[in-house]
C-alpha cells in the first residue's frame, strides 16, 4: 500500500489548499501511480484558484519490483526497466 499525507499549501496567488503528498509509492499495489511517477507528476500540486503548478520538494520512496533504481527516487532520476537493461 502506498502512503500519502495531506499537506496544506499556500500558492503565490494567496490561495490556501490541501494536496495529497506521497511519501511512499508501491506500484505493485498501486499500478496507476507508475505513470504519474515516471511522468514526473507525483507530488505536483495544481492551485484550484489560478491553476499554477507547484512541485513539492519532498523525496519519496519508490517501490517497483520491475524497475532498478535508487530507493530514494527524485523526479530528475532516470530508471531503467530491468528487462531492457538486462535481457533474460
Ligand atoms: Zn494560485
PDB file of the backbone (N, CA, C, O) and the ligand in Angstrom, with CONECT records:
HET     ZN  A 101       1
ATOM      1  N   UNK A   1       0.849  -1.196   0.000  1.00  0.00           N
ATOM      2  CA  UNK A   1       0.000   0.000   0.000  1.00  0.00           C
ATOM      3  C   UNK A   1       0.884   1.246   0.000  1.00  0.00           C
ATOM      4  O   UNK A   1       1.852   1.331   0.756  1.00  0.00           O
ATOM      5  N   UNK A   2       0.555   2.175  -0.824  1.00  0.00           N
ATOM      6  CA  UNK A   2       1.273   3.442  -0.840  1.00  0.00           C
ATOM      7  C   UNK A   2       0.832   4.302   0.345  1.00  0.00           C
ATOM      8  O   UNK A   2      -0.236   4.094   0.921  1.00  0.00           O
ATOM      9  N   UNK A   3       1.673   5.265   0.689  1.00  0.00           N
ATOM     10  CA  UNK A   3       1.368   6.104   1.843  1.00  0.00           C
ATOM     11  C   UNK A   3       1.435   7.571   1.422  1.00  0.00           C
ATOM     12  O   UNK A   3       2.370   8.008   0.751  1.00  0.00           O
ATOM     13  N   UNK A   4       0.436   8.295   1.828  1.00  0.00           N
ATOM     14  CA  UNK A   4       0.406   9.715   1.495  1.00  0.00           C
ATOM     15  C   UNK A   4      -0.166  10.492   2.666  1.00  0.00           C
ATOM     16  O   UNK A   4      -0.844   9.946   3.536  1.00  0.00           O
ATOM     17  N   UNK A   5       0.128  11.784   2.659  1.00  0.00           N
ATOM     18  CA  UNK A   5      -0.411  12.665   3.680  1.00  0.00           C
ATOM     19  C   UNK A   5      -0.997  13.894   2.995  1.00  0.00           C
ATOM     20  O   UNK A   5      -0.597  14.255   1.888  1.00  0.00           O
ATOM     21  N   UNK A   6      -1.928  14.515   3.656  1.00  0.00           N
ATOM     22  CA  UNK A   6      -2.490  15.758   3.143  1.00  0.00           C
ATOM     23  C   UNK A   6      -1.701  16.933   3.712  1.00  0.00           C
ATOM     24  O   UNK A   6      -1.554  17.082   4.925  1.00  0.00           O
ATOM     25  N   UNK A   7      -1.201  17.760   2.800  1.00  0.00           N
ATOM     26  CA  UNK A   7      -0.416  18.915   3.205  1.00  0.00           C
ATOM     27  C   UNK A   7      -1.164  20.182   2.813  1.00  0.00           C
ATOM     28  O   UNK A   7      -1.817  20.248   1.772  1.00  0.00           O
ATOM     29  N   UNK A   8      -1.051  21.174   3.669  1.00  0.00           N
ATOM     30  CA  UNK A   8      -1.638  22.468   3.352  1.00  0.00           C
ATOM     31  C   UNK A   8      -0.599  23.315   2.624  1.00  0.00           C
ATOM     32  O   UNK A   8       0.512  23.525   3.111  1.00  0.00           O
ATOM     33  N   UNK A   9      -0.986  23.791   1.454  1.00  0.00           N
ATOM     34  CA  UNK A   9      -0.072  24.562   0.622  1.00  0.00           C
ATOM     35  C   UNK A   9      -0.621  25.972   0.429  1.00  0.00           C
ATOM     36  O   UNK A   9      -1.831  26.196   0.422  1.00  0.00           O
ATOM     37  N   UNK A  10       0.299  26.904   0.275  1.00  0.00           N
ATOM     38  CA  UNK A  10      -0.086  28.283   0.002  1.00  0.00           C
ATOM     39  C   UNK A  10       0.483  28.677  -1.349  1.00  0.00           C
ATOM     40  O   UNK A  10       1.697  28.675  -1.552  1.00  0.00           O
ATOM     41  N   UNK A  11      -0.401  29.012  -2.258  1.00  0.00           N
ATOM     42  CA  UNK A  11       0.005  29.420  -3.604  1.00  0.00           C
ATOM     43  C   UNK A  11       0.476  30.874  -3.562  1.00  0.00           C
ATOM     44  O   UNK A  11       0.007  31.654  -2.733  1.00  0.00           O
ATOM     45  N   UNK A  12       1.407  31.242  -4.458  1.00  0.00           N
ATOM     46  CA  UNK A  12       1.798  32.666  -4.556  1.00  0.00           C
ATOM     47  C   UNK A  12       0.622  33.602  -4.796  1.00  0.00           C
ATOM     48  O   UNK A  12       0.707  34.791  -4.490  1.00  0.00           O
ATOM     49  N   UNK A  13      -0.476  33.080  -5.342  1.00  0.00           N
ATOM     50  CA  UNK A  13      -1.643  33.929  -5.583  1.00  0.00           C
ATOM     51  C   UNK A  13      -2.451  34.164  -4.316  1.00  0.00           C
ATOM     52  O   UNK A  13      -3.383  34.968  -4.301  1.00  0.00           O
ATOM     53  N   UNK A  14      -2.083  33.449  -3.246  1.00  0.00           N
ATOM     54  CA  UNK A  14      -2.766  33.649  -1.987  1.00  0.00           C
ATOM     55  C   UNK A  14      -3.730  32.534  -1.621  1.00  0.00           C
ATOM     56  O   UNK A  14      -4.201  32.470  -0.486  1.00  0.00           O
ATOM     57  N   UNK A  15      -4.029  31.658  -2.568  1.00  0.00           N
ATOM     58  CA  UNK A  15      -4.940  30.558  -2.313  1.00  0.00           C
ATOM     59  C   UNK A  15      -4.285  29.554  -1.370  1.00  0.00           C
ATOM     60  O   UNK A  15      -3.118  29.200  -1.543  1.00  0.00           O
ATOM     61  N   UNK A  16      -5.031  29.104  -0.383  1.00  0.00           N
ATOM     62  CA  UNK A  16      -4.557  28.063   0.521  1.00  0.00           C
ATOM     63  C   UNK A  16      -5.378  26.817   0.258  1.00  0.00           C
ATOM     64  O   UNK A  16      -6.608  26.853   0.308  1.00  0.00           O
ATOM     65  N   UNK A  17      -4.699  25.714  -0.022  1.00  0.00           N
ATOM     66  CA  UNK A  17      -5.426  24.488  -0.338  1.00  0.00           C
ATOM     67  C   UNK A  17      -4.625  23.298   0.159  1.00  0.00           C
ATOM     68  O   UNK A  17      -3.434  23.400   0.450  1.00  0.00           O
ATOM     69  N   UNK A  18      -5.309  22.170   0.248  1.00  0.00           N
ATOM     70  CA  UNK A  18      -4.627  20.955   0.685  1.00  0.00           C
ATOM     71  C   UNK A  18      -4.376  20.068  -0.529  1.00  0.00           C
ATOM     72  O   UNK A  18      -5.155  20.059  -1.482  1.00  0.00           O
ATOM     73  N   UNK A  19      -3.287  19.332  -0.475  1.00  0.00           N
ATOM     74  CA  UNK A  19      -2.921  18.454  -1.560  1.00  0.00           C
ATOM     75  C   UNK A  19      -2.368  17.165  -0.976  1.00  0.00           C
ATOM     76  O   UNK A  19      -1.746  17.150   0.086  1.00  0.00           O
ATOM     77  N   UNK A  20      -2.617  16.087  -1.704  1.00  0.00           N
ATOM     78  CA  UNK A  20      -2.145  14.782  -1.251  1.00  0.00           C
ATOM     79  C   UNK A  20      -0.692  14.602  -1.682  1.00  0.00           C
ATOM     80  O   UNK A  20      -0.383  14.654  -2.872  1.00  0.00           O
ATOM     81  N   UNK A  21       0.191  14.391  -0.722  1.00  0.00           N
ATOM     82  CA  UNK A  21       1.618  14.255  -0.990  1.00  0.00           C
ATOM     83  C   UNK A  21       2.035  12.828  -0.634  1.00  0.00           C
ATOM     84  O   UNK A  21       1.838  12.372   0.492  1.00  0.00           O
ATOM     85  N   UNK A  22       2.606  12.145  -1.599  1.00  0.00           N
ATOM     86  CA  UNK A  22       3.013  10.769  -1.378  1.00  0.00           C
ATOM     87  C   UNK A  22       4.388  10.703  -0.737  1.00  0.00           C
ATOM     88  O   UNK A  22       5.306  11.420  -1.135  1.00  0.00           O
ATOM     89  N   UNK A  23       4.520   9.841   0.252  1.00  0.00           N
ATOM     90  CA  UNK A  23       5.806   9.590   0.900  1.00  0.00           C
ATOM     91  C   UNK A  23       6.367   8.243   0.464  1.00  0.00           C
ATOM     92  O   UNK A  23       7.577   8.017   0.491  1.00  0.00           O
ATOM     93  N   UNK A  24       5.470   7.362   0.064  1.00  0.00           N
ATOM     94  CA  UNK A  24       5.877   6.017  -0.324  1.00  0.00           C
ATOM     95  C   UNK A  24       4.937   5.534  -1.423  1.00  0.00           C
ATOM     96  O   UNK A  24       3.715   5.597  -1.292  1.00  0.00           O
ATOM     97  N   UNK A  25       5.530   5.055  -2.496  1.00  0.00           N
ATOM     98  CA  UNK A  25       4.735   4.592  -3.631  1.00  0.00           C
ATOM     99  C   UNK A  25       5.097   3.150  -3.920  1.00  0.00           C
ATOM    100  O   UNK A  25       6.264   2.830  -4.147  1.00  0.00           O
ATOM    101  N   UNK A  26       4.120   2.298  -3.912  1.00  0.00           N
ATOM    102  CA  UNK A  26       4.317   0.895  -4.250  1.00  0.00           C
ATOM    103  C   UNK A  26       3.484   0.600  -5.483  1.00  0.00           C
ATOM    104  O   UNK A  26       2.269   0.423  -5.400  1.00  0.00           O
ATOM    105  N   UNK A  27       4.151   0.549  -6.632  1.00  0.00           N
ATOM    106  CA  UNK A  27       3.385   0.398  -7.864  1.00  0.00           C
ATOM    107  C   UNK A  27       2.877  -1.027  -8.065  1.00  0.00           C
ATOM    108  O   UNK A  27       2.019  -1.277  -8.911  1.00  0.00           O
ATOM    109  N   UNK A  28       3.413  -1.951  -7.282  1.00  0.00           N
ATOM    110  CA  UNK A  28       2.858  -3.295  -7.337  1.00  0.00           C
ATOM    111  C   UNK A  28       1.439  -3.296  -6.751  1.00  0.00           C
ATOM    112  O   UNK A  28       0.575  -4.058  -7.186  1.00  0.00           O
ATOM    113  N   UNK A  29       1.219  -2.432  -5.763  1.00  0.00           N
ATOM    114  CA  UNK A  29      -0.099  -2.321  -5.133  1.00  0.00           C
ATOM    115  C   UNK A  29      -0.951  -1.237  -5.781  1.00  0.00           C
ATOM    116  O   UNK A  29      -2.176  -1.345  -5.838  1.00  0.00           O
ATOM    117  N   UNK A  30      -0.291  -0.199  -6.265  1.00  0.00           N
ATOM    118  CA  UNK A  30      -0.998   0.929  -6.862  1.00  0.00           C
ATOM    119  C   UNK A  30      -0.427   1.203  -8.252  1.00  0.00           C
ATOM    120  O   UNK A  30       0.255   2.205  -8.463  1.00  0.00           O
ATOM    121  N   UNK A  31      -0.709   0.310  -9.195  1.00  0.00           N
ATOM    122  CA  UNK A  31      -0.088   0.424 -10.526  1.00  0.00           C
ATOM    123  C   UNK A  31      -0.453   1.714 -11.245  1.00  0.00           C
ATOM    124  O   UNK A  31       0.273   2.151 -12.138  1.00  0.00           O
ATOM    125  N   UNK A  32      -1.562   2.323 -10.868  1.00  0.00           N
ATOM    126  CA  UNK A  32      -1.952   3.552 -11.562  1.00  0.00           C
ATOM    127  C   UNK A  32      -1.000   4.699 -11.239  1.00  0.00           C
ATOM    128  O   UNK A  32      -0.980   5.710 -11.942  1.00  0.00           O
ATOM    129  N   UNK A  33      -0.207   4.540 -10.169  1.00  0.00           N
ATOM    130  CA  UNK A  33       0.715   5.605  -9.794  1.00  0.00           C
ATOM    131  C   UNK A  33       2.002   5.567 -10.604  1.00  0.00           C
ATOM    132  O   UNK A  33       2.762   6.536 -10.607  1.00  0.00           O
ATOM    133  N   UNK A  34       2.254   4.456 -11.290  1.00  0.00           N
ATOM    134  CA  UNK A  34       3.517   4.335 -12.008  1.00  0.00           C
ATOM    135  C   UNK A  34       3.648   5.415 -13.077  1.00  0.00           C
ATOM    136  O   UNK A  34       4.691   6.057 -13.200  1.00  0.00           O
ATOM    137  N   UNK A  35       2.589   5.605 -13.839  1.00  0.00           N
ATOM    138  CA  UNK A  35       2.636   6.615 -14.895  1.00  0.00           C
ATOM    139  C   UNK A  35       2.866   7.998 -14.293  1.00  0.00           C
ATOM    140  O   UNK A  35       3.641   8.800 -14.812  1.00  0.00           O
ATOM    141  N   UNK A  36       2.180   8.254 -13.196  1.00  0.00           N
ATOM    142  CA  UNK A  36       2.312   9.558 -12.558  1.00  0.00           C
ATOM    143  C   UNK A  36       3.746   9.816 -12.126  1.00  0.00           C
ATOM    144  O   UNK A  36       4.271  10.916 -12.299  1.00  0.00           O
ATOM    145  N   UNK A  37       4.381   8.775 -11.554  1.00  0.00           N
ATOM    146  CA  UNK A  37       5.759   8.932 -11.097  1.00  0.00           C
ATOM    147  C   UNK A  37       6.696   9.145 -12.267  1.00  0.00           C
ATOM    148  O   UNK A  37       7.501  10.076 -12.269  1.00  0.00           O
ATOM    149  N   UNK A  38       6.587   8.271 -13.272  1.00  0.00           N
ATOM    150  CA  UNK A  38       7.520   8.317 -14.385  1.00  0.00           C
ATOM    151  C   UNK A  38       7.314   9.560 -15.235  1.00  0.00           C
ATOM    152  O   UNK A  38       8.238  10.008 -15.915  1.00  0.00           O
ATOM    153  N   UNK A  39       6.121  10.113 -15.203  1.00  0.00           N
ATOM    154  CA  UNK A  39       5.854  11.350 -15.940  1.00  0.00           C
ATOM    155  C   UNK A  39       6.302  12.572 -15.147  1.00  0.00           C
ATOM    156  O   UNK A  39       6.219  13.701 -15.633  1.00  0.00           O
ATOM    157  N   UNK A  40       6.777  12.343 -13.930  1.00  0.00           N
ATOM    158  CA  UNK A  40       7.238  13.464 -13.115  1.00  0.00           C
ATOM    159  C   UNK A  40       6.108  14.278 -12.527  1.00  0.00           C
ATOM    160  O   UNK A  40       6.279  15.452 -12.199  1.00  0.00           O
ATOM    161  N   UNK A  41       4.938  13.644 -12.393  1.00  0.00           N
ATOM    162  CA  UNK A  41       3.762  14.386 -11.939  1.00  0.00           C
ATOM    163  C   UNK A  41       3.372  14.053 -10.507  1.00  0.00           C
ATOM    164  O   UNK A  41       2.414  14.610  -9.971  1.00  0.00           O
ATOM    165  N   UNK A  42       4.125  13.132  -9.885  1.00  0.00           N
ATOM    166  CA  UNK A  42       3.784  12.829  -8.495  1.00  0.00           C
ATOM    167  C   UNK A  42       4.189  14.009  -7.614  1.00  0.00           C
ATOM    168  O   UNK A  42       5.235  14.625  -7.821  1.00  0.00           O
ATOM    169  N   UNK A  43       3.367  14.305  -6.657  1.00  0.00           N
ATOM    170  CA  UNK A  43       3.624  15.404  -5.725  1.00  0.00           C
ATOM    171  C   UNK A  43       3.745  16.745  -6.454  1.00  0.00           C
ATOM    172  O   UNK A  43       4.476  17.639  -6.029  1.00  0.00           O
ATOM    173  N   UNK A  44       3.020  16.857  -7.545  1.00  0.00           N
ATOM    174  CA  UNK A  44       2.880  18.139  -8.219  1.00  0.00           C
ATOM    175  C   UNK A  44       1.452  18.610  -7.982  1.00  0.00           C
ATOM    176  O   UNK A  44       0.496  17.951  -8.392  1.00  0.00           O
ATOM    177  N   UNK A  45       1.316  19.734  -7.330  1.00  0.00           N
ATOM    178  CA  UNK A  45       0.000  20.238  -6.964  1.00  0.00           C
ATOM    179  C   UNK A  45      -0.425  21.359  -7.900  1.00  0.00           C
ATOM    180  O   UNK A  45       0.393  22.163  -8.346  1.00  0.00           O
ATOM    181  N   UNK A  46      -1.703  21.395  -8.182  1.00  0.00           N
ATOM    182  CA  UNK A  46      -2.250  22.454  -9.026  1.00  0.00           C
ATOM    183  C   UNK A  46      -3.166  23.332  -8.183  1.00  0.00           C
ATOM    184  O   UNK A  46      -4.094  22.843  -7.538  1.00  0.00           O
ATOM    185  N   UNK A  47      -2.903  24.596  -8.196  1.00  0.00           N
ATOM    186  CA  UNK A  47      -3.725  25.533  -7.433  1.00  0.00           C
ATOM    187  C   UNK A  47      -5.137  25.558  -8.017  1.00  0.00           C
ATOM    188  O   UNK A  47      -5.297  25.758  -9.221  1.00  0.00           O
ATOM    189  N   UNK A  48      -6.168  25.359  -7.184  1.00  0.00           N
ATOM    190  CA  UNK A  48      -7.540  25.363  -7.699  1.00  0.00           C
ATOM    191  C   UNK A  48      -8.014  26.750  -8.092  1.00  0.00           C
ATOM    192  O   UNK A  48      -9.029  26.888  -8.774  1.00  0.00           O
ATOM    193  N   UNK A  49      -7.299  27.767  -7.676  1.00  0.00           N
ATOM    194  CA  UNK A  49      -7.726  29.134  -7.976  1.00  0.00           C
ATOM    195  C   UNK A  49      -7.122  29.650  -9.272  1.00  0.00           C
ATOM    196  O   UNK A  49      -7.840  30.155 -10.134  1.00  0.00           O
ATOM    197  N   UNK A  50      -5.783  29.525  -9.418  1.00  0.00           N
ATOM    198  CA  UNK A  50      -5.129  30.123 -10.588  1.00  0.00           C
ATOM    199  C   UNK A  50      -4.545  29.078 -11.526  1.00  0.00           C
ATOM    200  O   UNK A  50      -4.117  29.417 -12.629  1.00  0.00           O
ATOM    201  N   UNK A  51      -4.518  27.819 -11.116  1.00  0.00           N
ATOM    202  CA  UNK A  51      -4.036  26.763 -11.989  1.00  0.00           C
ATOM    203  C   UNK A  51      -2.527  26.600 -11.996  1.00  0.00           C
ATOM    204  O   UNK A  51      -2.003  25.778 -12.748  1.00  0.00           O
ATOM    205  N   UNK A  52      -1.818  27.365 -11.175  1.00  0.00           N
ATOM    206  CA  UNK A  52      -0.370  27.265 -11.130  1.00  0.00           C
ATOM    207  C   UNK A  52       0.044  25.904 -10.559  1.00  0.00           C
ATOM    208  O   UNK A  52      -0.540  25.417  -9.591  1.00  0.00           O
ATOM    209  N   UNK A  53       1.048  25.311 -11.172  1.00  0.00           N
ATOM    210  CA  UNK A  53       1.549  24.035 -10.693  1.00  0.00           C
ATOM    211  C   UNK A  53       2.780  24.247  -9.820  1.00  0.00           C
ATOM    212  O   UNK A  53       3.634  25.086 -10.107  1.00  0.00           O
ATOM    213  N   UNK A  54       2.847  23.467  -8.755  1.00  0.00           N
ATOM    214  CA  UNK A  54       3.996  23.548  -7.860  1.00  0.00           C
ATOM    215  C   UNK A  54       4.452  22.138  -7.534  1.00  0.00           C
ATOM    216  O   UNK A  54       3.664  21.311  -7.076  1.00  0.00           O
ATOM    217  N   UNK A  55       5.721  21.870  -7.771  1.00  0.00           N
ATOM    218  CA  UNK A  55       6.287  20.581  -7.412  1.00  0.00           C
ATOM    219  C   UNK A  55       6.717  20.624  -5.955  1.00  0.00           C
ATOM    220  O   UNK A  55       7.436  21.528  -5.531  1.00  0.00           O
ATOM    221  N   UNK A  56       6.270  19.640  -5.203  1.00  0.00           N
ATOM    222  CA  UNK A  56       6.614  19.587  -3.790  1.00  0.00           C
ATOM    223  C   UNK A  56       7.997  18.960  -3.653  1.00  0.00           C
ATOM    224  O   UNK A  56       8.213  17.822  -4.071  1.00  0.00           O
ATOM    225  N   UNK A  57       8.914  19.691  -3.077  1.00  0.00           N
ATOM    226  CA  UNK A  57      10.292  19.206  -2.954  1.00  0.00           C
ATOM    227  C   UNK A  57      10.379  18.230  -1.786  1.00  0.00           C
ATOM    228  O   UNK A  57      10.913  18.535  -0.720  1.00  0.00           O
ATOM    229  N   UNK A  58       9.838  17.063  -2.030  1.00  0.00           N
ATOM    230  CA  UNK A  58       9.864  16.062  -0.978  1.00  0.00           C
ATOM    231  C   UNK A  58      10.238  14.733  -1.609  1.00  0.00           C
ATOM    232  O   UNK A  58       9.511  14.227  -2.464  1.00  0.00           O
ATOM    233  N   UNK A  59      11.363  14.162  -1.198  1.00  0.00           N
ATOM    234  CA  UNK A  59      11.720  12.847  -1.721  1.00  0.00           C
ATOM    235  C   UNK A  59      10.726  11.796  -1.269  1.00  0.00           C
ATOM    236  O   UNK A  59      10.144  11.897  -0.189  1.00  0.00           O
ATOM    237  N   UNK A  60      10.539  10.797  -2.094  1.00  0.00           N
ATOM    238  CA  UNK A  60       9.637   9.726  -1.703  1.00  0.00           C
ATOM    239  C   UNK A  60      10.249   8.397  -2.085  1.00  0.00           C
ATOM    240  O   UNK A  60      11.127   8.322  -2.945  1.00  0.00           O
ATOM    241  N   UNK A  61       9.781   7.369  -1.445  1.00  0.00           N
ATOM    242  CA  UNK A  61      10.288   6.028  -1.695  1.00  0.00           C
ATOM    243  C   UNK A  61       9.473   5.404  -2.813  1.00  0.00           C
ATOM    244  O   UNK A  61       8.242   5.393  -2.778  1.00  0.00           O
ATOM    245  N   UNK A  62      10.183   4.888  -3.804  1.00  0.00           N
ATOM    246  CA  UNK A  62       9.520   4.290  -4.953  1.00  0.00           C
ATOM    247  C   UNK A  62       9.830   2.803  -4.975  1.00  0.00           C
ATOM    248  O   UNK A  62      10.987   2.397  -5.092  1.00  0.00           O
ATOM    249  N   UNK A  63       8.800   2.011  -4.864  1.00  0.00           N
ATOM    250  CA  UNK A  63       8.980   0.568  -4.798  1.00  0.00           C
ATOM    251  C   UNK A  63       8.326  -0.088  -6.001  1.00  0.00           C
ATOM    252  O   UNK A  63       7.103  -0.084  -6.139  1.00  0.00           O
ATOM    253  N   UNK A  64       9.153  -0.650  -6.867  1.00  0.00           N
ATOM    254  CA  UNK A  64       8.651  -1.346  -8.038  1.00  0.00           C
ATOM    255  C   UNK A  64       9.582  -2.505  -8.344  1.00  0.00           C
ATOM    256  O   UNK A  64      10.735  -2.282  -8.712  1.00  0.00           O
ATOM    257  N   UNK A  65       9.120  -3.717  -8.203  1.00  0.00           N
ATOM    258  CA  UNK A  65       9.999  -4.869  -8.400  1.00  0.00           C
ATOM    259  C   UNK A  65      10.511  -4.986  -9.824  1.00  0.00           C
ATOM    260  O   UNK A  65      11.474  -5.714 -10.066  1.00  0.00           O
ATOM    261  N   UNK A  66       9.895  -4.289 -10.776  1.00  0.00           N
ATOM    262  CA  UNK A  66      10.291  -4.412 -12.174  1.00  0.00           C
ATOM    263  C   UNK A  66      11.305  -3.352 -12.588  1.00  0.00           C
ATOM    264  O   UNK A  66      11.812  -3.383 -13.709  1.00  0.00           O
ATOM    265  N   UNK A  67      11.601  -2.420 -11.696  1.00  0.00           N
ATOM    266  CA  UNK A  67      12.466  -1.298 -12.075  1.00  0.00           C
ATOM    267  C   UNK A  67      13.658  -1.227 -11.123  1.00  0.00           C
ATOM    268  O   UNK A  67      13.515  -1.356  -9.907  1.00  0.00           O
ATOM    269  N   UNK A  68      14.836  -1.017 -11.708  1.00  0.00           N
ATOM    270  CA  UNK A  68      16.046  -0.861 -10.923  1.00  0.00           C
ATOM    271  C   UNK A  68      16.332   0.617 -10.744  1.00  0.00           C
ATOM    272  O   UNK A  68      16.551   1.345 -11.712  1.00  0.00           O
ATOM    273  N   UNK A  69      16.327   1.045  -9.505  1.00  0.00           N
ATOM    274  CA  UNK A  69      16.744   2.419  -9.252  1.00  0.00           C
ATOM    275  C   UNK A  69      17.011   2.590  -7.772  1.00  0.00           C
ATOM    276  O   UNK A  69      16.744   1.706  -6.959  1.00  0.00           O
ATOM    277  N   UNK A  70      17.538   3.739  -7.453  1.00  0.00           N
ATOM    278  CA  UNK A  70      17.845   4.033  -6.066  1.00  0.00           C
ATOM    279  C   UNK A  70      16.559   4.040  -5.233  1.00  0.00           C
ATOM    280  O   UNK A  70      15.505   4.456  -5.714  1.00  0.00           O
ATOM    281  N   UNK A  71      16.651   3.583  -3.994  1.00  0.00           N
ATOM    282  CA  UNK A  71      15.444   3.604  -3.142  1.00  0.00           C
ATOM    283  C   UNK A  71      14.869   4.997  -2.972  1.00  0.00           C
ATOM    284  O   UNK A  71      13.650   5.162  -2.911  1.00  0.00           O
ATOM    285  N   UNK A  72      15.722   5.989  -2.894  1.00  0.00           N
ATOM    286  CA  UNK A  72      15.215   7.351  -2.783  1.00  0.00           C
ATOM    287  C   UNK A  72      15.161   7.944  -4.173  1.00  0.00           C
ATOM    288  O   UNK A  72      16.185   8.225  -4.795  1.00  0.00           O
ATOM    289  N   UNK A  73      13.966   8.123  -4.635  1.00  0.00           N
ATOM    290  CA  UNK A  73      13.721   8.466  -6.028  1.00  0.00           C
ATOM    291  C   UNK A  73      13.354   9.932  -6.119  1.00  0.00           C
ATOM    292  O   UNK A  73      12.458  10.414  -5.427  1.00  0.00           O
ATOM    293  N   UNK A  74      14.066  10.629  -6.987  1.00  0.00           N
ATOM    294  CA  UNK A  74      13.676  12.010  -7.234  1.00  0.00           C
ATOM    295  C   UNK A  74      13.196  12.129  -8.668  1.00  0.00           C
ATOM    296  O   UNK A  74      13.472  11.261  -9.497  1.00  0.00           O
ATOM    297  N   UNK A  75      12.488  13.187  -8.955  1.00  0.00           N
ATOM    298  CA  UNK A  75      11.860  13.331 -10.254  1.00  0.00           C
ATOM    299  C   UNK A  75      12.889  13.405 -11.376  1.00  0.00           C
ATOM    300  O   UNK A  75      12.573  13.088 -12.523  1.00  0.00           O
ATOM    301  N   UNK A  76      14.114  13.820 -11.062  1.00  0.00           N
ATOM    302  CA  UNK A  76      15.111  14.015 -12.099  1.00  0.00           C
ATOM    303  C   UNK A  76      15.805  12.703 -12.473  1.00  0.00           C
ATOM    304  O   UNK A  76      16.479  12.618 -13.499  1.00  0.00           O
ATOM    305  N   UNK A  77      15.635  11.709 -11.649  1.00  0.00           N
ATOM    306  CA  UNK A  77      16.362  10.471 -11.887  1.00  0.00           C
ATOM    307  C   UNK A  77      15.694   9.640 -12.964  1.00  0.00           C
ATOM    308  O   UNK A  77      14.473   9.647 -13.124  1.00  0.00           O
ATOM    309  N   UNK A  78      16.515   8.937 -13.682  1.00  0.00           N
ATOM    310  CA  UNK A  78      16.010   8.027 -14.700  1.00  0.00           C
ATOM    311  C   UNK A  78      16.121   6.597 -14.176  1.00  0.00           C
ATOM    312  O   UNK A  78      17.112   6.219 -13.552  1.00  0.00           O
ATOM    313  N   UNK A  79      15.115   5.845 -14.436  1.00  0.00           N
ATOM    314  CA  UNK A  79      15.148   4.439 -14.063  1.00  0.00           C
ATOM    315  C   UNK A  79      15.019   3.598 -15.333  1.00  0.00           C
ATOM    316  O   UNK A  79      14.377   3.993 -16.306  1.00  0.00           O
ATOM    317  N   UNK A  80      15.630   2.466 -15.287  1.00  0.00           N
ATOM    318  CA  UNK A  80      15.577   1.570 -16.425  1.00  0.00           C
ATOM    319  C   UNK A  80      14.831   0.297 -16.039  1.00  0.00           C
ATOM    320  O   UNK A  80      15.014  -0.259 -14.956  1.00  0.00           O
ATOM    321  N   UNK A  81      14.005  -0.132 -16.946  1.00  0.00           N
ATOM    322  CA  UNK A  81      13.372  -1.421 -16.756  1.00  0.00           C
ATOM    323  C   UNK A  81      14.449  -2.505 -16.741  1.00  0.00           C
ATOM    324  O   UNK A  81      15.350  -2.504 -17.579  1.00  0.00           O
ATOM    325  N   UNK A  82      14.353  -3.412 -15.802  1.00  0.00           N
ATOM    326  CA  UNK A  82      15.334  -4.491 -15.741  1.00  0.00           C
ATOM    327  C   UNK A  82      15.360  -5.284 -17.040  1.00  0.00           C
ATOM    328  O   UNK A  82      16.417  -5.720 -17.494  1.00  0.00           O
ATOM    329  N   UNK A  83      14.184  -5.464 -17.630  1.00  0.00           N
ATOM    330  CA  UNK A  83      14.116  -6.279 -18.841  1.00  0.00           C
ATOM    331  C   UNK A  83      14.874  -5.608 -19.982  1.00  0.00           C
ATOM    332  O   UNK A  83      15.416  -6.296 -20.848  1.00  0.00           O
ATOM    333  N   UNK A  84      14.921  -4.284 -19.998  1.00  0.00           N
ATOM    334  CA  UNK A  84      15.623  -3.567 -21.053  1.00  0.00           C
ATOM    335  C   UNK A  84      17.119  -3.537 -20.791  1.00  0.00           C
ATOM    336  O   UNK A  84      17.918  -3.658 -21.719  1.00  0.00           O
ATOM    337  N   UNK A  85      17.502  -3.376 -19.527  1.00  0.00           N
ATOM    338  CA  UNK A  85      18.912  -3.246 -19.208  1.00  0.00           C
ATOM    339  C   UNK A  85      19.605  -4.604 -19.160  1.00  0.00           C
ATOM    340  O   UNK A  85      20.802  -4.706 -19.430  1.00  0.00           O
ATOM    341  N   UNK A  86      18.876  -5.609 -18.827  1.00  0.00           N
ATOM    342  CA  UNK A  86      19.480  -6.925 -18.621  1.00  0.00           C
ATOM    343  C   UNK A  86      18.542  -7.993 -19.142  1.00  0.00           C
ATOM    344  O   UNK A  86      17.885  -8.678 -18.359  1.00  0.00           O
ATOM    345  N   UNK A  87      18.472  -8.141 -20.458  1.00  0.00           N
ATOM    346  CA  UNK A  87      17.530  -9.121 -21.019  1.00  0.00           C
ATOM    347  C   UNK A  87      17.807 -10.537 -20.526  1.00  0.00           C
ATOM    348  O   UNK A  87      18.956 -10.975 -20.456  1.00  0.00           O
ATOM    349  N   UNK A  88      16.773 -11.214 -20.201  1.00  0.00           N
ATOM    350  CA  UNK A  88      16.948 -12.553 -19.699  1.00  0.00           C
ATOM    351  C   UNK A  88      17.099 -12.514 -18.215  1.00  0.00           C
ATOM    352  O   UNK A  88      17.260 -13.558 -17.583  1.00  0.00           O
TER     353      UNK A  88
HETATM  354 ZN    ZN A 101      -2.844  30.044  -7.154  1.00  0.00          ZN
END
